[in-house]
Amino acid sequence: MRAPGPCAECGARGAARYRCPRCGTAYCSVPCCRTHRERCAAEPRQERLRQREAAGQGPTPDPTHGPWALEDILSEEDEQDRVPLEKLKLLGESEELRDLLLNPHLRQLLLTIDQAQDKSSLMRRFMQEPLFVEFADCCLSIVEPPEKENVLPE
């Protein structure tokens, strides 16, 4: 997880924990958010996508990238829970995860979540399924390996 940078509104160092959903500017507090919101002139993401398409820079043709541009994913508000791109790439390199994804039942569970309107309640329900718990644990162990601070030296 990255350390917060300086606030674009008040300049407080290491305090900008939040980002504007319209332009991605970092700020540190509700008052700074309000100040920024009054001055923010950036277009929403949909407008940026339309401008990119008009300029001939449409979405990536590679279907593995899906409909989201990288900047859309990386400019989400909740920076604390963001997994760095390098760690996400590790998921694609995991043999254990690939083996789990060979299971058709797990693939069906994942498709069901992807297509659901209420993903969070469905996730809670699926966390009762041992196969889904194994999948979630595998993903977490890759992107957040257990810290070794409680391990005794040999």
Salt bridges, closest charged atoms under 4 A:
GLU9 OE2 - HIS36 ND1 3.21
GLU9 OE1 - ARG39 NH2 2.09
GLU47 OE1 - ARG50 NH1 2.71
ASP62 OD2 - HIS65 ND1 3.24
GLU71 OE2 - ARG52 NH1 3.15
ASP72 OD1 - ARG45 NE 3.81
ASP72 OD1 - ARG48 NH2 3.37
GLU76 OE2 - ARG45 NH1 3.40
GLU79 OE1 - ARG19 NE 3.08
GLU95 OE2 - ARG98 NH1 3.58
GLU129 OE1 - HIS105 NE2 3.26
